[in-house]
Amino acid sequence: MSAGAEIPNLVRGRDIGADRILDADVAIVGSGPGGSIAAYRLAAAGARVVVLEEGGYHTRPEFRMQEEWSYPTLYQDHANRATDDLSITVLQGRSVGGGTTVNWTTSLRTPPTTLDFWKRARRVEGVTAEALAPHWDEVERRLNVHTPEEGEINENNRALLDGAKRLGYGFELLPRNVSDCVLTGMCGLGCPVDAKQAMHLTYLPDAAAHGAVIFANCRVRRLTRRGRRVTEAAADVLDESRDRPAGPTLTVRARTFILSAGAINTPRLLQRSGLPDPYRIVGRRTWLHPTLASAAHFDRKIEPYFGAPQTVGSHHFAIRPGRIGFFLETPPAQPMLAGLAHAGFGPEHRRAMKELPNTAVLIALLIDGFLDEEHGGTVGERGGGRLSFRYDRGPALAEAMREAMKTMARIHLAAGAREVVTFHEPPLRLRTERDVARIDEASVAPNRCGVFTAHQMGGAPMGEDPGIAVVDSRLKHHFFDNLYVMDGSVFPTSLGVNPQISILGLSSLAASALAKAG
Ligand SMILES: Cc1cc2nc3c(=O)[nH]c(=O)nc-3n(C[C@H](O)[C@H](O)[C@H](O)COP(=O)(O)OP(=O)(O)OC[C@H]3O[C@@H](n4cnc5c(N)ncnc54)[C@H](O)[C@@H]3O)c2cc1C
């Protein structure tokens, strides 16, 4: 099926006028990479598959590179999702295609060190690079994953490459899942030319071609169970204009249920449904790759809002024994995103925005979840059905935040930046290595320094020990015979790389095994 195909068998919420009850072999909650590839594998094996997605179905004609439309429409909580104390901004996709509709196209396999750690420390069995390799090969072919050409590196990425080179830090060109990309740089707003091989252009049409039916604007409220089996999923049909239940409900009865609602929402659905959790692990150990940003002003045009994002990365500091490692990438910086992220108020903020055309931006993603002292995020309810999400910060995180910010500042100064501006409140302005040392004194307490996440993981981890894992290594729930989780929430720690290829590979492995088992 070629890129750009409309999804057949897709039903929008507005097309459901009355309560409906459906029977299926497999019901899948969520249409991000985890849910989409599972839908394809199972439908291709002959199962009657139904996918329920709370977000809308949005496609190229709507992707007009307008931030004020994309963030409220394509992101969870209209892009206002955050920790309870508002100190970590949580960017997470919410539409047919999930995070792949808005993500920044970096396509990397799970590092072997991470897989080894899961085996050793979290009793994950059979999830090896060898077992995943054929699935990754197939995914990379389908999504046209390839390494960018030299000419596709924009000035923003060039600054990382130049600075890392000068300092002797390792760096790499990052593979992307695009076809005929025209380098608009608008990946985060929905690709305006269908170059990004997101799920709504690939595995969802593939699944639909095998008979899968996809329901958009249908939010699963609750699972019902009898003994060791889940019997049905109850969904509210949403009125897209108000994002509220429209009235009708959709009930799906199925032989098998797969939760692919993403980290945070999958654990939340398990909690809301009152499924057994005797060791109180559901929704705990949620990992974020907590992300720090750093901006740098150059005397030349950088235009960080144009051109492919994240073509260059560095894993030079990913492994720091006994401490939290981090990796470096270059995000796209459209004006609204930059304006919201930048610290400072009034004249300070205006000055930063005026400098945007000459600004390069780096992000450092902290690789959380590998140290005993880390607890990560906890998902719960705040009453009125509202999400509660807290993230525990210890001294190891503070140390890594400072090291990451110092590293980003050094890279930009080595690349020729006039000054580096941190995301502290108020921001620090750094021009020399002596200035960089001031980062050690600046507070990194909540809300004193901007932290973001676009990579939510964990909360329903896999492993053979039900005391520490919600699902087994084949992603089946420990206490249910017909309930699976296939999305980013099964990772026992963060990954150390951007998640989409790990999720696709692992879900493909698990869904293929499930299809074989019948
Ligand atoms: C701005 C941004 C940039 C990113 N860049 C990259 C990148 O370059 N490379 C990379 O590898 N990763 C990137 N990511 C992360 C990546 O996209 C996600 O890790 C991935 O999409 C997660 O997949 P998932 O299947 O776990 O869940 P999701 O993709 O989050 O999909 C879950 C789906 O379930 C739906 N859902 C949730 N609750 C319910 C419910 N109750 N009922 C029905 N449906 C529900 C949601 O609406 C959503 O569509 C980025 C993410 C963002 C936000």
Ligand as a Chemical Component Dictionary entry (heavy atoms), coordinates in Angstrom:
data_LIG
# 
_chem_comp.id                   LIG 
_chem_comp.type                 NON-POLYMER 
_chem_comp.pdbx_formal_charge   0 
_chem_comp.three_letter_code    LIG 
# 
loop_
_chem_comp_atom.comp_id 
_chem_comp_atom.atom_id 
_chem_comp_atom.alt_atom_id 
_chem_comp_atom.type_symbol 
_chem_comp_atom.charge 
_chem_comp_atom.model_Cartn_x 
_chem_comp_atom.model_Cartn_y 
_chem_comp_atom.model_Cartn_z 
_chem_comp_atom.pdbx_ordinal 
LIG C1  C1  C 0 6.702  15.722 19.850 1  
LIG C2  C2  C 0 7.148  14.292 19.871 2  
LIG C3  C3  C 0 8.312  13.936 19.198 3  
LIG C4  C4  C 0 8.748  12.606 19.212 4  
LIG N1  N1  N 0 9.826  12.251 18.460 5  
LIG C5  C5  C 0 10.174 10.936 18.358 6  
LIG C6  C6  C 0 11.179 10.503 17.463 7  
LIG O1  O1  O 0 11.773 11.294 16.735 8  
LIG N2  N2  N 0 11.470 9.178  17.411 9  
LIG C7  C7  C 0 10.841 8.267  18.206 10 
LIG O2  O2  O 0 11.186 7.078  18.161 11 
LIG N3  N3  N 0 9.890  8.652  19.057 12 
LIG C8  C8  C 0 9.512  9.946  19.136 13 
LIG N4  N4  N 0 8.493  10.329 19.952 14 
LIG C9  C9  C 0 7.886  9.324  20.830 15 
LIG C10 C10 C 0 7.030  8.293  20.115 16 
LIG O3  O3  O 0 6.196  8.898  19.151 17 
LIG C11 C11 C 0 6.209  7.561  21.188 18 
LIG O4  O4  O 0 7.118  6.973  22.091 19 
LIG C12 C12 C 0 5.323  6.498  20.596 20 
LIG O5  O5  O 0 4.389  7.043  19.701 21 
LIG C13 C13 C 0 4.560  5.785  21.723 22 
LIG O6  O6  O 0 3.854  4.728  21.146 23 
LIG P1  P1  P 0 2.722  3.953  21.953 24 
LIG O7  O7  O 0 2.169  2.920  21.040 25 
LIG O8  O8  O 0 3.267  3.533  23.258 26 
LIG O9  O9  O 0 1.622  5.049  22.297 27 
LIG P2  P2  P 0 1.063  6.333  21.543 28 
LIG O10 O10 O 0 1.787  6.608  20.290 29 
LIG O11 O11 O 0 0.988  7.394  22.577 30 
LIG O12 O12 O 0 -0.399 5.886  21.132 31 
LIG C14 C14 C 0 -1.394 5.647  22.071 32 
LIG C15 C15 C 0 -2.731 6.015  21.457 33 
LIG O13 O13 O 0 -3.758 5.566  22.340 34 
LIG C16 C16 C 0 -4.788 6.532  22.390 35 
LIG N5  N5  N 0 -5.489 6.373  23.669 36 
LIG C17 C17 C 0 -5.032 6.700  24.908 37 
LIG N6  N6  N 0 -5.959 6.401  25.837 38 
LIG C18 C18 C 0 -7.018 5.866  25.175 39 
LIG C19 C19 C 0 -8.284 5.363  25.586 40 
LIG N7  N7  N 0 -8.639 5.327  26.878 41 
LIG N8  N8  N 0 -9.133 4.918  24.627 42 
LIG C20 C20 C 0 -8.797 4.928  23.305 43 
LIG N9  N9  N 0 -7.600 5.406  22.877 44 
LIG C21 C21 C 0 -6.721 5.850  23.797 45 
LIG C22 C22 C 0 -4.039 7.860  22.278 46 
LIG O14 O14 O 0 -4.891 8.872  21.819 47 
LIG C23 C23 C 0 -2.924 7.514  21.291 48 
LIG O15 O15 O 0 -3.284 7.817  19.970 49 
LIG C24 C24 C 0 8.029  11.641 19.955 50 
LIG C25 C25 C 0 6.873  12.000 20.625 51 
LIG C26 C26 C 0 6.427  13.311 20.585 52 
LIG C27 C27 C 0 5.173  13.680 21.316 53 
# 
loop_
_chem_comp_bond.comp_id 
_chem_comp_bond.atom_id_1 
_chem_comp_bond.atom_id_2 
_chem_comp_bond.value_order 
_chem_comp_bond.pdbx_ordinal 
LIG C1  C2  SING 1  
LIG C2  C3  SING 2  
LIG C2  C26 DOUB 3  
LIG C3  C4  DOUB 4  
LIG C4  N1  SING 5  
LIG C4  C24 SING 6  
LIG N1  C5  DOUB 7  
LIG C5  C6  SING 8  
LIG C5  C8  SING 9  
LIG C6  O1  DOUB 10 
LIG C6  N2  SING 11 
LIG N2  C7  SING 12 
LIG C7  O2  DOUB 13 
LIG C7  N3  SING 14 
LIG N3  C8  DOUB 15 
LIG C8  N4  SING 16 
LIG N4  C9  SING 17 
LIG N4  C24 SING 18 
LIG C9  C10 SING 19 
LIG C10 O3  SING 20 
LIG C10 C11 SING 21 
LIG C11 O4  SING 22 
LIG C11 C12 SING 23 
LIG C12 O5  SING 24 
LIG C12 C13 SING 25 
LIG C13 O6  SING 26 
LIG O6  P1  SING 27 
LIG P1  O7  DOUB 28 
LIG P1  O8  SING 29 
LIG P1  O9  SING 30 
LIG O9  P2  SING 31 
LIG P2  O10 DOUB 32 
LIG P2  O11 SING 33 
LIG P2  O12 SING 34 
LIG O12 C14 SING 35 
LIG C14 C15 SING 36 
LIG C15 O13 SING 37 
LIG C15 C23 SING 38 
LIG O13 C16 SING 39 
LIG C16 N5  SING 40 
LIG C16 C22 SING 41 
LIG N5  C17 SING 42 
LIG N5  C21 SING 43 
LIG C17 N6  DOUB 44 
LIG N6  C18 SING 45 
LIG C18 C19 SING 46 
LIG C18 C21 DOUB 47 
LIG C19 N7  SING 48 
LIG C19 N8  DOUB 49 
LIG N8  C20 SING 50 
LIG C20 N9  DOUB 51 
LIG N9  C21 SING 52 
LIG C22 O14 SING 53 
LIG C22 C23 SING 54 
LIG C23 O15 SING 55 
LIG C24 C25 DOUB 56 
LIG C25 C26 SING 57 
LIG C26 C27 SING 58 
# 
